[in-house]
């Protein structure tokens, strides 16, 4: 199956409106997620891993502090952001998980 091409700047601006918890960082989008506990952070990590595997699109995920995740999305083989990243960001945002406000 052909991989999607990178989004144009205008397409990216439009898509970012739909995922306001994500920030643009070069050729990636990033979301910082504080959770209520270490167990919640690991549980969220695992939930993201499952949906990423189903989508065959894998983010970089960092567990840090004792309760935080940093999720970074990009389409590595395209060298930038594609619709796959936007879809996965929306799927991650749709997860129900225990967070704390920052």
MOSUL-V48274 format. One record per residue. N is the residue number from 1. SS is DSSP state (helix for helix, strand for strand, loop for the rest). Layout:
# MOSUL-V48274
n: {N:N}
ss: {SS:SS}
This chain:
# MOSUL-V48274
n: {1:2:3:4:5:6:7:8:9:10:11:12:13:14:15:16:17:18:19:20:21:22:23:24:25:26:27:28:29:30:31:32:33:34:35:36:37:38:39:40:41:42:43:44:45:46:47:48:49:50:51:52:53:54:55:56:57:58:59:60:61:62:63:64:65:66:67:68:69:70:71:72:73:74:75:76:77:78:79:80:81:82:83:84:85:86:87:88:89:90:91:92:93:94:95:96:97:98:99:100:101:102}
ss: {loop:loop:loop:loop:loop:loop:loop:loop:helix:helix:helix:helix:helix:helix:helix:helix:loop:loop:loop:loop:loop:loop:strand:strand:strand:loop:loop:strand:strand:strand:strand:strand:strand:strand:strand:loop:loop:helix:helix:helix:helix:helix:helix:helix:helix:helix:helix:helix:helix:helix:helix:helix:helix:helix:helix:loop:loop:loop:loop:strand:strand:strand:strand:strand:loop:loop:loop:strand:strand:strand:strand:strand:strand:loop:strand:helix:helix:helix:loop:strand:loop:loop:helix:helix:helix:helix:helix:helix:helix:helix:helix:helix:helix:helix:loop:loop:loop:loop:strand:loop:loop:loop}
